[in-house]
Amino acid sequence: MSETRLSTEKVFSGRLIGVRVDTVRTDSGREATREVVEHPGAVAILPVTDDGKLILVRQFRYAIGREILEVPAGTREPGEADEVTAVRELREEVGVEADTVELLARYFISPGWCNEQIAVFRATGLREVGSQLDQDEVIELVTISVDDLPALIASGDIADAKTITAILLHVRS
């Protein structure tokens, strides 16, 4: 199955995302409209300490109006490889470098309307180097035990898909 794009109109171009509206022809021959959010892609990194604890970041997220615990994450720069983004974000947000940065998975966040793909990494062998937060970032580092994860997810303290996905990939591998 596929769809053929007949036309496209860019309706928004921002610093982080773009939005376009495409007219497509479906396999059945009908025309339809598709709204697409364009995103350059992102990475999520689960830092794991030598004693098996996880380092998460607590941030206020404007879109949902509250703080949540998340894995460190960031958007790829143009032409930047996923692992390079992961190493950069780990240093910037957590202030550590890792001996090992291991790819756990790549997935699309919501392919029905967005082309953003996230690469999820696990970082081990951590050593402190000092954080370098972006000017608009205010985060708190939180170290947690794997045993605390179910309660944090149930309470909504951990509530985003990339973090839950990274945690599940970590505990299952």
Residue pairs with C-beta under 8 A, 6 or more apart in sequence:
1 27
2 27
3 24
3 25
3 26
3 27
3 32
3 34
4 24
4 25
5 22
5 23
5 24
6 22
6 23
6 24
6 25
6 31
7 22
7 23
8 20
8 21
8 22
8 23
9 20
9 21
9 22
10 18
10 19
10 20
11 19
11 20
11 21
12 18
12 19
16 39
16 75
17 37
17 38
17 39
18 37
18 38
19 35
19 36
19 37
19 38
20 35
20 36
20 38
21 33
21 34
21 35
21 36
22 33
22 34
22 35
22 36
23 31
23 32
23 33
23 34
24 31
24 32
24 33
24 34
25 31
25 32
26 32
35 113
36 113
36 114
36 115
37 113
37 114
37 115
37 116
38 114
38 115
39 75
39 114
39 115
39 116
40 75
40 76
40 77
40 78
41 75
41 76
41 82
41 116
41 117
41 118
41 119
42 73
42 74
42 75
42 76
42 85
42 116
42 117
42 118
42 119
42 162
43 73
43 74
43 76
43 82
43 85
43 86
43 89
43 118
43 119
43 120
43 121
44 71
44 72
44 73
44 118
44 119
44 120
44 121
44 162
44 163
44 165
44 166
45 71
45 72
45 73
45 86
45 89
45 90
45 101
45 120
45 121
45 122
45 123
45 166
46 54
46 71
46 104
46 120
46 121
46 122
46 123
46 166
46 167
46 169
46 170
47 54
47 55
47 72
47 90
47 94
47 96
47 98
47 123
47 126
48 54
48 55
48 122
48 123
48 124
48 126
48 170
49 55
49 126
49 143
50 124
50 125
50 126
52 145
52 146
53 143
53 144
53 145
53 146
54 143
54 144
54 145
54 146
54 149
54 167
54 170
55 72
55 94
55 96
55 126
55 141
55 142
55 143
56 69
56 70
56 71
56 72
56 141
56 142
56 143
56 144
56 158
56 163
57 69
57 70
57 71
57 72
57 93
57 94
57 139
57 140
57 141
57 142
58 67
58 68
58 69
58 70
58 139
58 140
58 141
58 142
59 67
59 68
59 70
59 137
59 138
59 139
59 140
60 66
60 67
60 138
61 67
61 68
64 159
68 156
68 157
68 158
68 159
68 160
68 163
69 142
69 144
69 152
69 157
69 158
69 163
70 158
70 160
70 162
70 163
71 120
71 162
71 163
71 166
71 167
72 89
72 90
72 93
72 94
73 89
73 118
73 162
74 85
74 88
74 89
74 92
74 93
75 85
76 82
76 85
77 85
80 88
82 103
82 106
82 119
82 121
83 101
83 103
83 121
85 119
86 101
86 119
86 121
86 123
87 97
87 98
87 101
90 96
90 97
90 98
90 101
90 123
91 97
91 129
91 131
91 132
92 131
92 132
92 133
92 134
93 131
93 133
93 137
93 139
94 126
94 131
94 141
95 128
95 129
95 130
95 131
95 132
95 141
96 123
96 126
96 127
96 128
96 129
97 126
97 127
97 129
98 123
98 124
98 125
98 126
98 127
99 124
99 125
99 126
99 127
100 122
100 123
100 124
100 125
101 121
101 122
101 123
102 121
102 122
102 123
102 124
103 119
103 120
103 121
104 120
104 121
104 122
104 166
104 169
104 170
104 173
105 119
105 120
105 165
105 169
106 117
106 118
106 119
106 120
107 117
107 118
107 120
107 165
108 114
108 115
108 116
108 117
108 118
109 116
109 117
109 118
109 161
109 162
110 116
118 162
120 162
120 165
120 166
120 169
122 166
122 169
122 170
122 173
133 139
144 152
146 171
149 158
149 167
149 171
152 158
153 159
153 164
153 167
158 164
158 167
